[in-house]
Amino acid sequence: MRSSTLRALNRAAELTRQNRFTEAVLIAEPVILTADLDEGDEIRRWLIAHVTDFAAQTTKETP
């Protein structure tokens, strides 16, 4: 998988955890749609392996 693809997926996961789903889709969708078959398979495996990255809650520490 290209490093730019991985960066986009990681950023989309971060935005999703922040409840910024629309922005996450705007970042991830073009990368996913332009992937060739091999990279698409890698993306699919990455998404399955990192499903909790998209669902996990982030907590802010209070001072």
PDBQT receptor file of N, H, CA, C and O in Angstrom, charges set to zero:
ATOM      1  N   MET A   1       0.853  -1.171   0.000  1.00  0.00    +0.000 N 
ATOM      2  CA  MET A   1       0.000   0.000   0.000  1.00  0.00    +0.000 C 
ATOM      3  C   MET A   1       0.901   1.237   0.000  1.00  0.00    +0.000 C 
ATOM      4  O   MET A   1       1.911   1.294   0.701  1.00  0.00    +0.000 OA
ATOM      5  N   ARG A   2       0.516   2.197  -0.785  1.00  0.00    +0.000 N 
ATOM      6  H   ARG A   2      -0.305   2.151  -1.354  1.00  0.00    +0.000 HD
ATOM      7  CA  ARG A   2       1.294   3.436  -0.846  1.00  0.00    +0.000 C 
ATOM      8  C   ARG A   2       1.236   4.162   0.497  1.00  0.00    +0.000 C 
ATOM      9  O   ARG A   2       0.237   4.089   1.212  1.00  0.00    +0.000 OA
ATOM     10  N   SER A   3       2.301   4.851   0.822  1.00  0.00    +0.000 N 
ATOM     11  H   SER A   3       3.113   4.910   0.241  1.00  0.00    +0.000 HD
ATOM     12  CA  SER A   3       2.341   5.575   2.096  1.00  0.00    +0.000 C 
ATOM     13  C   SER A   3       1.269   6.666   2.144  1.00  0.00    +0.000 C 
ATOM     14  O   SER A   3       0.731   6.950   3.214  1.00  0.00    +0.000 OA
ATOM     15  N   SER A   4       0.957   7.271   1.021  1.00  0.00    +0.000 N 
ATOM     16  H   SER A   4       1.394   7.040   0.151  1.00  0.00    +0.000 HD
ATOM     17  CA  SER A   4      -0.091   8.294   0.998  1.00  0.00    +0.000 C 
ATOM     18  C   SER A   4      -1.462   7.686   1.297  1.00  0.00    +0.000 C 
ATOM     19  O   SER A   4      -2.303   8.327   1.928  1.00  0.00    +0.000 OA
ATOM     20  N   THR A   5      -1.682   6.473   0.853  1.00  0.00    +0.000 N 
ATOM     21  H   THR A   5      -0.999   5.953   0.341  1.00  0.00    +0.000 HD
ATOM     22  CA  THR A   5      -2.940   5.780   1.137  1.00  0.00    +0.000 C 
ATOM     23  C   THR A   5      -3.046   5.486   2.622  1.00  0.00    +0.000 C 
ATOM     24  O   THR A   5      -4.088   5.713   3.237  1.00  0.00    +0.000 OA
ATOM     25  N   LEU A   6      -1.972   4.984   3.187  1.00  0.00    +0.000 N 
ATOM     26  H   LEU A   6      -1.126   4.800   2.687  1.00  0.00    +0.000 HD
ATOM     27  CA  LEU A   6      -1.967   4.665   4.617  1.00  0.00    +0.000 C 
ATOM     28  C   LEU A   6      -2.183   5.928   5.453  1.00  0.00    +0.000 C 
ATOM     29  O   LEU A   6      -2.935   5.903   6.428  1.00  0.00    +0.000 OA
ATOM     30  N   ARG A   7      -1.536   7.019   5.083  1.00  0.00    +0.000 N 
ATOM     31  H   ARG A   7      -0.925   7.039   4.291  1.00  0.00    +0.000 HD
ATOM     32  CA  ARG A   7      -1.735   8.284   5.804  1.00  0.00    +0.000 C 
ATOM     33  C   ARG A   7      -3.195   8.725   5.736  1.00  0.00    +0.000 C 
ATOM     34  O   ARG A   7      -3.748   9.186   6.734  1.00  0.00    +0.000 OA
ATOM     35  N   ALA A   8      -3.816   8.590   4.583  1.00  0.00    +0.000 N 
ATOM     36  H   ALA A   8      -3.367   8.215   3.772  1.00  0.00    +0.000 HD
ATOM     37  CA  ALA A   8      -5.215   8.984   4.425  1.00  0.00    +0.000 C 
ATOM     38  C   ALA A   8      -6.126   8.116   5.288  1.00  0.00    +0.000 C 
ATOM     39  O   ALA A   8      -7.050   8.628   5.919  1.00  0.00    +0.000 OA
ATOM     40  N   LEU A   9      -5.874   6.813   5.320  1.00  0.00    +0.000 N 
ATOM     41  H   LEU A   9      -5.123   6.398   4.807  1.00  0.00    +0.000 HD
ATOM     42  CA  LEU A   9      -6.690   5.917   6.135  1.00  0.00    +0.000 C 
ATOM     43  C   LEU A   9      -6.522   6.206   7.623  1.00  0.00    +0.000 C 
ATOM     44  O   LEU A   9      -7.497   6.209   8.375  1.00  0.00    +0.000 OA
ATOM     45  N   ASN A  10      -5.296   6.446   8.040  1.00  0.00    +0.000 N 
ATOM     46  H   ASN A  10      -4.504   6.444   7.430  1.00  0.00    +0.000 HD
ATOM     47  CA  ASN A  10      -5.057   6.786   9.448  1.00  0.00    +0.000 C 
ATOM     48  C   ASN A  10      -5.730   8.102   9.819  1.00  0.00    +0.000 C 
ATOM     49  O   ASN A  10      -6.296   8.226  10.905  1.00  0.00    +0.000 OA
ATOM     50  N   ARG A  11      -5.672   9.073   8.931  1.00  0.00    +0.000 N 
ATOM     51  H   ARG A  11      -5.212   8.972   8.049  1.00  0.00    +0.000 HD
ATOM     52  CA  ARG A  11      -6.320  10.365   9.198  1.00  0.00    +0.000 C 
ATOM     53  C   ARG A  11      -7.839  10.204   9.244  1.00  0.00    +0.000 C 
ATOM     54  O   ARG A  11      -8.501  10.812  10.085  1.00  0.00    +0.000 OA
ATOM     55  N   ALA A  12      -8.389   9.396   8.352  1.00  0.00    +0.000 N 
ATOM     56  H   ALA A  12      -7.851   8.903   7.668  1.00  0.00    +0.000 HD
ATOM     57  CA  ALA A  12      -9.828   9.148   8.360  1.00  0.00    +0.000 C 
ATOM     58  C   ALA A  12     -10.255   8.471   9.658  1.00  0.00    +0.000 C 
ATOM     59  O   ALA A  12     -11.313   8.782  10.206  1.00  0.00    +0.000 OA
ATOM     60  N   ALA A  13      -9.438   7.551  10.146  1.00  0.00    +0.000 N 
ATOM     61  H   ALA A  13      -8.579   7.298   9.701  1.00  0.00    +0.000 HD
ATOM     62  CA  ALA A  13      -9.747   6.895  11.420  1.00  0.00    +0.000 C 
ATOM     63  C   ALA A  13      -9.742   7.914  12.552  1.00  0.00    +0.000 C 
ATOM     64  O   ALA A  13     -10.621   7.899  13.413  1.00  0.00    +0.000 OA
ATOM     65  N   GLU A  14      -8.754   8.797  12.547  1.00  0.00    +0.000 N 
ATOM     66  H   GLU A  14      -8.039   8.809  11.847  1.00  0.00    +0.000 HD
ATOM     67  CA  GLU A  14      -8.664   9.832  13.584  1.00  0.00    +0.000 C 
ATOM     68  C   GLU A  14      -9.884  10.750  13.546  1.00  0.00    +0.000 C 
ATOM     69  O   GLU A  14     -10.455  11.064  14.591  1.00  0.00    +0.000 OA
ATOM     70  N   LEU A  15     -10.278  11.176  12.370  1.00  0.00    +0.000 N 
ATOM     71  H   LEU A  15      -9.814  10.921  11.522  1.00  0.00    +0.000 HD
ATOM     72  CA  LEU A  15     -11.438  12.054  12.232  1.00  0.00    +0.000 C 
ATOM     73  C   LEU A  15     -12.722  11.344  12.653  1.00  0.00    +0.000 C 
ATOM     74  O   LEU A  15     -13.598  11.959  13.260  1.00  0.00    +0.000 OA
ATOM     75  N   THR A  16     -12.837  10.080  12.342  1.00  0.00    +0.000 N 
ATOM     76  H   THR A  16     -12.125   9.580  11.849  1.00  0.00    +0.000 HD
ATOM     77  CA  THR A  16     -14.020   9.315  12.740  1.00  0.00    +0.000 C 
ATOM     78  C   THR A  16     -14.130   9.247  14.246  1.00  0.00    +0.000 C 
ATOM     79  O   THR A  16     -15.221   9.396  14.797  1.00  0.00    +0.000 OA
ATOM     80  N   ARG A  17     -13.015   9.023  14.920  1.00  0.00    +0.000 N 
ATOM     81  H   ARG A  17     -12.129   8.902  14.473  1.00  0.00    +0.000 HD
ATOM     82  CA  ARG A  17     -13.028   8.990  16.388  1.00  0.00    +0.000 C 
ATOM     83  C   ARG A  17     -13.446  10.328  16.984  1.00  0.00    +0.000 C 
ATOM     84  O   ARG A  17     -13.954  10.387  18.104  1.00  0.00    +0.000 OA
ATOM     85  N   GLN A  18     -13.228  11.401  16.229  1.00  0.00    +0.000 N 
ATOM     86  H   GLN A  18     -12.816  11.353  15.320  1.00  0.00    +0.000 HD
ATOM     87  CA  GLN A  18     -13.609  12.741  16.678  1.00  0.00    +0.000 C 
ATOM     88  C   GLN A  18     -15.022  13.114  16.215  1.00  0.00    +0.000 C 
ATOM     89  O   GLN A  18     -15.422  14.275  16.298  1.00  0.00    +0.000 OA
ATOM     90  N   ASN A  19     -15.768  12.126  15.729  1.00  0.00    +0.000 N 
ATOM     91  H   ASN A  19     -15.443  11.183  15.662  1.00  0.00    +0.000 HD
ATOM     92  CA  ASN A  19     -17.133  12.335  15.216  1.00  0.00    +0.000 C 
ATOM     93  C   ASN A  19     -17.164  13.315  14.043  1.00  0.00    +0.000 C 
ATOM     94  O   ASN A  19     -18.124  14.069  13.878  1.00  0.00    +0.000 OA
ATOM     95  N   ARG A  20     -16.122  13.297  13.245  1.00  0.00    +0.000 N 
ATOM     96  H   ARG A  20     -15.343  12.684  13.379  1.00  0.00    +0.000 HD
ATOM     97  CA  ARG A  20     -16.038  14.149  12.052  1.00  0.00    +0.000 C 
ATOM     98  C   ARG A  20     -16.109  13.245  10.827  1.00  0.00    +0.000 C 
ATOM     99  O   ARG A  20     -15.199  13.205   9.999  1.00  0.00    +0.000 OA
ATOM    100  N   PHE A  21     -17.235  12.513  10.741  1.00  0.00    +0.000 N 
ATOM    101  H   PHE A  21     -17.974  12.545  11.414  1.00  0.00    +0.000 HD
ATOM    102  CA  PHE A  21     -17.381  11.470   9.740  1.00  0.00    +0.000 C 
ATOM    103  C   PHE A  21     -17.339  12.013   8.312  1.00  0.00    +0.000 C 
ATOM    104  O   PHE A  21     -16.708  11.414   7.442  1.00  0.00    +0.000 OA
ATOM    105  N   THR A  22     -17.998  13.127   8.071  1.00  0.00    +0.000 N 
ATOM    106  H   THR A  22     -18.510  13.614   8.778  1.00  0.00    +0.000 HD
ATOM    107  CA  THR A  22     -18.027  13.682   6.710  1.00  0.00    +0.000 C 
ATOM    108  C   THR A  22     -16.615  13.985   6.225  1.00  0.00    +0.000 C 
ATOM    109  O   THR A  22     -16.267  13.670   5.087  1.00  0.00    +0.000 OA
ATOM    110  N   GLU A  23     -15.808  14.588   7.077  1.00  0.00    +0.000 N 
ATOM    111  H   GLU A  23     -16.091  14.844   8.001  1.00  0.00    +0.000 HD
ATOM    112  CA  GLU A  23     -14.424  14.887   6.708  1.00  0.00    +0.000 C 
ATOM    113  C   GLU A  23     -13.631  13.605   6.487  1.00  0.00    +0.000 C 
ATOM    114  O   GLU A  23     -12.795  13.534   5.587  1.00  0.00    +0.000 OA
ATOM    115  N   ALA A  24     -13.894  12.589   7.312  1.00  0.00    +0.000 N 
ATOM    116  H   ALA A  24     -14.574  12.647   8.044  1.00  0.00    +0.000 HD
ATOM    117  CA  ALA A  24     -13.202  11.307   7.169  1.00  0.00    +0.000 C 
ATOM    118  C   ALA A  24     -13.498  10.687   5.814  1.00  0.00    +0.000 C 
ATOM    119  O   ALA A  24     -12.597  10.180   5.146  1.00  0.00    +0.000 OA
ATOM    120  N   VAL A  25     -14.758  10.727   5.410  1.00  0.00    +0.000 N 
ATOM    121  H   VAL A  25     -15.490  11.139   5.952  1.00  0.00    +0.000 HD
ATOM    122  CA  VAL A  25     -15.142  10.163   4.114  1.00  0.00    +0.000 C 
ATOM    123  C   VAL A  25     -14.502  10.966   2.979  1.00  0.00    +0.000 C 
ATOM    124  O   VAL A  25     -14.037  10.388   1.997  1.00  0.00    +0.000 OA
ATOM    125  N   LEU A  26     -14.479  12.286   3.109  1.00  0.00    +0.000 N 
ATOM    126  H   LEU A  26     -14.857  12.755   3.907  1.00  0.00    +0.000 HD
ATOM    127  CA  LEU A  26     -13.879  13.118   2.062  1.00  0.00    +0.000 C 
ATOM    128  C   LEU A  26     -12.398  12.803   1.861  1.00  0.00    +0.000 C 
ATOM    129  O   LEU A  26     -11.876  12.943   0.755  1.00  0.00    +0.000 OA
ATOM    130  N   ILE A  27     -11.730  12.382   2.918  1.00  0.00    +0.000 N 
ATOM    131  H   ILE A  27     -12.155  12.268   3.816  1.00  0.00    +0.000 HD
ATOM    132  CA  ILE A  27     -10.313  12.039   2.819  1.00  0.00    +0.000 C 
ATOM    133  C   ILE A  27     -10.118  10.612   2.303  1.00  0.00    +0.000 C 
ATOM    134  O   ILE A  27      -9.276  10.375   1.437  1.00  0.00    +0.000 OA
ATOM    135  N   ALA A  28     -10.887   9.670   2.828  1.00  0.00    +0.000 N 
ATOM    136  H   ALA A  28     -11.571   9.863   3.531  1.00  0.00    +0.000 HD
ATOM    137  CA  ALA A  28     -10.662   8.255   2.505  1.00  0.00    +0.000 C 
ATOM    138  C   ALA A  28     -11.260   7.839   1.161  1.00  0.00    +0.000 C 
ATOM    139  O   ALA A  28     -10.667   7.026   0.452  1.00  0.00    +0.000 OA
ATOM    140  N   GLU A  29     -12.408   8.374   0.807  1.00  0.00    +0.000 N 
ATOM    141  H   GLU A  29     -12.891   9.034   1.383  1.00  0.00    +0.000 HD
ATOM    142  CA  GLU A  29     -13.105   7.906  -0.394  1.00  0.00    +0.000 C 
ATOM    143  C   GLU A  29     -12.278   8.023  -1.677  1.00  0.00    +0.000 C 
ATOM    144  O   GLU A  29     -12.196   7.043  -2.419  1.00  0.00    +0.000 OA
ATOM    145  N   PRO A  30     -11.665   9.162  -1.974  1.00  0.00    +0.000 N 
ATOM    146  CA  PRO A  30     -10.901   9.242  -3.225  1.00  0.00    +0.000 C 
ATOM    147  C   PRO A  30      -9.743   8.242  -3.270  1.00  0.00    +0.000 C 
ATOM    148  O   PRO A  30      -9.428   7.696  -4.328  1.00  0.00    +0.000 OA
ATOM    149  N   VAL A  31      -9.121   8.011  -2.133  1.00  0.00    +0.000 N 
ATOM    150  H   VAL A  31      -9.376   8.454  -1.274  1.00  0.00    +0.000 HD
ATOM    151  CA  VAL A  31      -8.001   7.069  -2.071  1.00  0.00    +0.000 C 
ATOM    152  C   VAL A  31      -8.498   5.653  -2.357  1.00  0.00    +0.000 C 
ATOM    153  O   VAL A  31      -7.869   4.898  -3.099  1.00  0.00    +0.000 OA
ATOM    154  N   ILE A  32      -9.621   5.311  -1.764  1.00  0.00    +0.000 N 
ATOM    155  H   ILE A  32     -10.132   5.924  -1.161  1.00  0.00    +0.000 HD
ATOM    156  CA  ILE A  32     -10.183   3.973  -1.952  1.00  0.00    +0.000 C 
ATOM    157  C   ILE A  32     -10.654   3.786  -3.390  1.00  0.00    +0.000 C 
ATOM    158  O   ILE A  32     -10.417   2.740  -3.993  1.00  0.00    +0.000 OA
ATOM    159  N   LEU A  33     -11.314   4.793  -3.934  1.00  0.00    +0.000 N 
ATOM    160  H   LEU A  33     -11.507   5.643  -3.444  1.00  0.00    +0.000 HD
ATOM    161  CA  LEU A  33     -11.863   4.674  -5.288  1.00  0.00    +0.000 C 
ATOM    162  C   LEU A  33     -10.783   4.619  -6.375  1.00  0.00    +0.000 C 
ATOM    163  O   LEU A  33     -11.006   4.031  -7.433  1.00  0.00    +0.000 OA
ATOM    164  N   THR A  34      -9.636   5.214  -6.129  1.00  0.00    +0.000 N 
ATOM    165  H   THR A  34      -9.455   5.691  -5.269  1.00  0.00    +0.000 HD
ATOM    166  CA  THR A  34      -8.580   5.215  -7.152  1.00  0.00    +0.000 C 
ATOM    167  C   THR A  34      -7.591   4.065  -6.995  1.00  0.00    +0.000 C 
ATOM    168  O   THR A  34      -6.680   3.924  -7.811  1.00  0.00    +0.000 OA
ATOM    169  N   ALA A  35      -7.751   3.255  -5.976  1.00  0.00    +0.000 N 
ATOM    170  H   ALA A  35      -8.491   3.370  -5.314  1.00  0.00    +0.000 HD
ATOM    171  CA  ALA A  35      -6.830   2.134  -5.752  1.00  0.00    +0.000 C 
ATOM    172  C   ALA A  35      -7.021   1.075  -6.837  1.00  0.00    +0.000 C 
ATOM    173  O   ALA A  35      -8.138   0.813  -7.284  1.00  0.00    +0.000 OA
ATOM    174  N   ASP A  36      -5.904   0.476  -7.246  1.00  0.00    +0.000 N 
ATOM    175  H   ASP A  36      -4.997   0.689  -6.882  1.00  0.00    +0.000 HD
ATOM    176  CA  ASP A  36      -6.015  -0.643  -8.172  1.00  0.00    +0.000 C 
ATOM    177  C   ASP A  36      -6.430  -1.890  -7.387  1.00  0.00    +0.000 C 
ATOM    178  O   ASP A  36      -6.599  -1.820  -6.169  1.00  0.00    +0.000 OA
ATOM    179  N   LEU A  37      -6.595  -3.016  -8.057  1.00  0.00    +0.000 N 
ATOM    180  H   LEU A  37      -6.459  -3.073  -9.046  1.00  0.00    +0.000 HD
ATOM    181  CA  LEU A  37      -7.086  -4.232  -7.397  1.00  0.00    +0.000 C 
ATOM    182  C   LEU A  37      -6.182  -4.684  -6.258  1.00  0.00    +0.000 C 
ATOM    183  O   LEU A  37      -6.668  -5.059  -5.191  1.00  0.00    +0.000 OA
ATOM    184  N   ASP A  38      -4.872  -4.651  -6.477  1.00  0.00    +0.000 N 
ATOM    185  H   ASP A  38      -4.477  -4.346  -7.344  1.00  0.00    +0.000 HD
ATOM    186  CA  ASP A  38      -3.946  -5.091  -5.432  1.00  0.00    +0.000 C 
ATOM    187  C   ASP A  38      -3.998  -4.172  -4.219  1.00  0.00    +0.000 C 
ATOM    188  O   ASP A  38      -4.072  -4.637  -3.081  1.00  0.00    +0.000 OA
ATOM    189  N   GLU A  39      -3.960  -2.866  -4.467  1.00  0.00    +0.000 N 
ATOM    190  H   GLU A  39      -3.900  -2.488  -5.391  1.00  0.00    +0.000 HD
ATOM    191  CA  GLU A  39      -4.012  -1.939  -3.342  1.00  0.00    +0.000 C 
ATOM    192  C   GLU A  39      -5.387  -1.991  -2.678  1.00  0.00    +0.000 C 
ATOM    193  O   GLU A  39      -5.493  -1.846  -1.461  1.00  0.00    +0.000 OA
ATOM    194  N   GLY A  40      -6.429  -2.196  -3.466  1.00  0.00    +0.000 N 
ATOM    195  H   GLY A  40      -6.343  -2.313  -4.455  1.00  0.00    +0.000 HD
ATOM    196  CA  GLY A  40      -7.763  -2.335  -2.898  1.00  0.00    +0.000 C 
ATOM    197  C   GLY A  40      -7.846  -3.503  -1.925  1.00  0.00    +0.000 C 
ATOM    198  O   GLY A  40      -8.490  -3.406  -0.880  1.00  0.00    +0.000 OA
ATOM    199  N   ASP A  41      -7.189  -4.610  -2.276  1.00  0.00    +0.000 N 
ATOM    200  H   ASP A  41      -6.667  -4.689  -3.124  1.00  0.00    +0.000 HD
ATOM    201  CA  ASP A  41      -7.140  -5.758  -1.362  1.00  0.00    +0.000 C 
ATOM    202  C   ASP A  41      -6.388  -5.407  -0.082  1.00  0.00    +0.000 C 
ATOM    203  O   ASP A  41      -6.796  -5.796   1.013  1.00  0.00    +0.000 OA
ATOM    204  N   GLU A  42      -5.288  -4.670  -0.226  1.00  0.00    +0.000 N 
ATOM    205  H   GLU A  42      -4.957  -4.355  -1.116  1.00  0.00    +0.000 HD
ATOM    206  CA  GLU A  42      -4.526  -4.243   0.955  1.00  0.00    +0.000 C 
ATOM    207  C   GLU A  42      -5.357  -3.312   1.838  1.00  0.00    +0.000 C 
ATOM    208  O   GLU A  42      -5.336  -3.423   3.064  1.00  0.00    +0.000 OA
ATOM    209  N   ILE A  43      -6.080  -2.404   1.208  1.00  0.00    +0.000 N 
ATOM    210  H   ILE A  43      -6.096  -2.315   0.212  1.00  0.00    +0.000 HD
ATOM    211  CA  ILE A  43      -6.929  -1.484   1.960  1.00  0.00    +0.000 C 
ATOM    212  C   ILE A  43      -8.002  -2.265   2.713  1.00  0.00    +0.000 C 
ATOM    213  O   ILE A  43      -8.251  -2.006   3.891  1.00  0.00    +0.000 OA
ATOM    214  N   ARG A  44      -8.627  -3.207   2.043  1.00  0.00    +0.000 N 
ATOM    215  H   ARG A  44      -8.425  -3.417   1.086  1.00  0.00    +0.000 HD
ATOM    216  CA  ARG A  44      -9.664  -4.033   2.673  1.00  0.00    +0.000 C 
ATOM    217  C   ARG A  44      -9.103  -4.754   3.891  1.00  0.00    +0.000 C 
ATOM    218  O   ARG A  44      -9.726  -4.755   4.952  1.00  0.00    +0.000 OA
ATOM    219  N   ARG A  45      -7.926  -5.372   3.746  1.00  0.00    +0.000 N 
ATOM    220  H   ARG A  45      -7.420  -5.372   2.884  1.00  0.00    +0.000 HD
ATOM    221  CA  ARG A  45      -7.305  -6.070   4.883  1.00  0.00    +0.000 C 
ATOM    222  C   ARG A  45      -6.958  -5.105   6.007  1.00  0.00    +0.000 C 
ATOM    223  O   ARG A  45      -7.135  -5.430   7.181  1.00  0.00    +0.000 OA
ATOM    224  N   TRP A  46      -6.464  -3.919   5.655  1.00  0.00    +0.000 N 
ATOM    225  H   TRP A  46      -6.320  -3.655   4.702  1.00  0.00    +0.000 HD
ATOM    226  CA  TRP A  46      -6.118  -2.918   6.668  1.00  0.00    +0.000 C 
ATOM    227  C   TRP A  46      -7.365  -2.487   7.424  1.00  0.00    +0.000 C 
ATOM    228  O   TRP A  46      -7.349  -2.402   8.652  1.00  0.00    +0.000 OA
ATOM    229  N   LEU A  47      -8.455  -2.213   6.694  1.00  0.00    +0.000 N 
ATOM    230  H   LEU A  47      -8.468  -2.283   5.697  1.00  0.00    +0.000 HD
ATOM    231  CA  LEU A  47      -9.696  -1.798   7.345  1.00  0.00    +0.000 C 
ATOM    232  C   LEU A  47     -10.220  -2.862   8.296  1.00  0.00    +0.000 C 
ATOM    233  O   LEU A  47     -10.678  -2.542   9.393  1.00  0.00    +0.000 OA
ATOM    234  N   ILE A  48     -10.159  -4.111   7.893  1.00  0.00    +0.000 N 
ATOM    235  H   ILE A  48      -9.787  -4.372   7.001  1.00  0.00    +0.000 HD
ATOM    236  CA  ILE A  48     -10.606  -5.208   8.761  1.00  0.00    +0.000 C 
ATOM    237  C   ILE A  48      -9.725  -5.294   9.996  1.00  0.00    +0.000 C 
ATOM    238  O   ILE A  48     -10.224  -5.474  11.107  1.00  0.00    +0.000 OA
ATOM    239  N   ALA A  49      -8.426  -5.169   9.810  1.00  0.00    +0.000 N 
ATOM    240  H   ALA A  49      -8.020  -5.023   8.908  1.00  0.00    +0.000 HD
ATOM    241  CA  ALA A  49      -7.490  -5.276  10.930  1.00  0.00    +0.000 C 
ATOM    242  C   ALA A  49      -7.572  -4.079  11.875  1.00  0.00    +0.000 C 
ATOM    243  O   ALA A  49      -7.197  -4.187  13.042  1.00  0.00    +0.000 OA
ATOM    244  N   HIS A  50      -8.057  -2.944  11.382  1.00  0.00    +0.000 N 
ATOM    245  H   HIS A  50      -8.361  -2.856  10.433  1.00  0.00    +0.000 HD
ATOM    246  CA  HIS A  50      -8.065  -1.716  12.178  1.00  0.00    +0.000 C 
ATOM    247  C   HIS A  50      -9.470  -1.191  12.450  1.00  0.00    +0.000 C 
ATOM    248  O   HIS A  50      -9.656   0.007  12.665  1.00  0.00    +0.000 OA
ATOM    249  N   VAL A  51     -10.437  -2.066  12.441  1.00  0.00    +0.000 N 
ATOM    250  H   VAL A  51     -10.285  -3.039  12.266  1.00  0.00    +0.000 HD
ATOM    251  CA  VAL A  51     -11.821  -1.624  12.650  1.00  0.00    +0.000 C 
ATOM    252  C   VAL A  51     -11.979  -0.878  13.970  1.00  0.00    +0.000 C 
ATOM    253  O   VAL A  51     -12.768   0.063  14.049  1.00  0.00    +0.000 OA
ATOM    254  N   THR A  52     -11.250  -1.274  15.000  1.00  0.00    +0.000 N 
ATOM    255  H   THR A  52     -10.608  -2.038  14.935  1.00  0.00    +0.000 HD
ATOM    256  CA  THR A  52     -11.366  -0.583  16.282  1.00  0.00    +0.000 C 
ATOM    257  C   THR A  52     -10.774   0.824  16.222  1.00  0.00    +0.000 C 
ATOM    258  O   THR A  52     -11.137   1.671  17.039  1.00  0.00    +0.000 OA
ATOM    259  N   ASP A  53      -9.876   1.095  15.280  1.00  0.00    +0.000 N 
ATOM    260  H   ASP A  53      -9.581   0.407  14.617  1.00  0.00    +0.000 HD
ATOM    261  CA  ASP A  53      -9.342   2.448  15.122  1.00  0.00    +0.000 C 
ATOM    262  C   ASP A  53     -10.463   3.421  14.755  1.00  0.00    +0.000 C 
ATOM    263  O   ASP A  53     -10.417   4.596  15.121  1.00  0.00    +0.000 OA
ATOM    264  N   PHE A  54     -11.455   2.930  14.040  1.00  0.00    +0.000 N 
ATOM    265  H   PHE A  54     -11.491   1.976  13.743  1.00  0.00    +0.000 HD
ATOM    266  CA  PHE A  54     -12.560   3.780  13.615  1.00  0.00    +0.000 C 
ATOM    267  C   PHE A  54     -13.653   3.865  14.670  1.00  0.00    +0.000 C 
ATOM    268  O   PHE A  54     -14.421   4.827  14.699  1.00  0.00    +0.000 OA
ATOM    269  N   ALA A  55     -13.724   2.861  15.535  1.00  0.00    +0.000 N 
ATOM    270  H   ALA A  55     -13.100   2.080  15.512  1.00  0.00    +0.000 HD
ATOM    271  CA  ALA A  55     -14.807   2.814  16.516  1.00  0.00    +0.000 C 
ATOM    272  C   ALA A  55     -14.381   3.268  17.908  1.00  0.00    +0.000 C 
ATOM    273  O   ALA A  55     -15.229   3.593  18.739  1.00  0.00    +0.000 OA
ATOM    274  N   ALA A  56     -13.089   3.294  18.168  1.00  0.00    +0.000 N 
ATOM    275  H   ALA A  56     -12.400   3.029  17.493  1.00  0.00    +0.000 HD
ATOM    276  CA  ALA A  56     -12.600   3.622  19.508  1.00  0.00    +0.000 C 
ATOM    277  C   ALA A  56     -12.922   5.062  19.865  1.00  0.00    +0.000 C 
ATOM    278  O   ALA A  56     -12.916   5.945  19.006  1.00  0.00    +0.000 OA
ATOM    279  N   GLN A  57     -13.197   5.284  21.116  1.00  0.00    +0.000 N 
ATOM    280  H   GLN A  57     -13.201   4.567  21.813  1.00  0.00    +0.000 HD
ATOM    281  CA  GLN A  57     -13.448   6.624  21.629  1.00  0.00    +0.000 C 
ATOM    282  C   GLN A  57     -12.117   7.232  22.064  1.00  0.00    +0.000 C 
ATOM    283  O   GLN A  57     -11.278   6.547  22.650  1.00  0.00    +0.000 OA
ATOM    284  N   THR A  58     -11.933   8.481  21.783  1.00  0.00    +0.000 N 
ATOM    285  H   THR A  58     -12.615   9.037  21.307  1.00  0.00    +0.000 HD
ATOM    286  CA  THR A  58     -10.762   9.171  22.310  1.00  0.00    +0.000 C 
ATOM    287  C   THR A  58     -11.207   9.948  23.533  1.00  0.00    +0.000 C 
ATOM    288  O   THR A  58     -12.293  10.527  23.558  1.00  0.00    +0.000 OA
ATOM    289  N   THR A  59     -10.371   9.955  24.525  1.00  0.00    +0.000 N 
ATOM    290  H   THR A  59      -9.489   9.485  24.505  1.00  0.00    +0.000 HD
ATOM    291  CA  THR A  59     -10.717  10.680  25.756  1.00  0.00    +0.000 C 
ATOM    292  C   THR A  59      -9.730  11.807  25.947  1.00  0.00    +0.000 C 
ATOM    293  O   THR A  59      -8.535  11.666  25.683  1.00  0.00    +0.000 OA
ATOM    294  N   LYS A  60     -10.239  12.901  26.400  1.00  0.00    +0.000 N 
ATOM    295  H   LYS A  60     -11.209  13.015  26.614  1.00  0.00    +0.000 HD
ATOM    296  CA  LYS A  60      -9.383  14.052  26.702  1.00  0.00    +0.000 C 
ATOM    297  C   LYS A  60      -9.066  14.017  28.182  1.00  0.00    +0.000 C 
ATOM    298  O   LYS A  60      -9.951  13.860  29.023  1.00  0.00    +0.000 OA
ATOM    299  N   GLU A  61      -7.800  14.165  28.479  1.00  0.00    +0.000 N 
ATOM    300  H   GLU A  61      -7.081  14.292  27.796  1.00  0.00    +0.000 HD
ATOM    301  CA  GLU A  61      -7.407  14.201  29.891  1.00  0.00    +0.000 C 
ATOM    302  C   GLU A  61      -7.727  15.566  30.454  1.00  0.00    +0.000 C 
ATOM    303  O   GLU A  61      -7.497  16.587  29.805  1.00  0.00    +0.000 OA
ATOM    304  N   THR A  62      -8.251  15.583  31.649  1.00  0.00    +0.000 N 
ATOM    305  H   THR A  62      -8.438  14.753  32.176  1.00  0.00    +0.000 HD
ATOM    306  CA  THR A  62      -8.541  16.850  32.309  1.00  0.00    +0.000 C 
ATOM    307  C   THR A  62      -7.442  17.146  33.307  1.00  0.00    +0.000 C 
ATOM    308  O   THR A  62      -6.971  16.246  34.002  1.00  0.00    +0.000 OA
ATOM    309  N   PRO A  63      -7.034  18.390  33.382  1.00  0.00    +0.000 N 
ATOM    310  CA  PRO A  63      -5.936  18.741  34.308  1.00  0.00    +0.000 C 
ATOM    311  C   PRO A  63      -6.359  18.672  35.748  1.00  0.00    +0.000 C 
ATOM    312  O   PRO A  63      -5.553  18.937  36.641  1.00  0.00    +0.000 OA
TER     313      PRO A  63
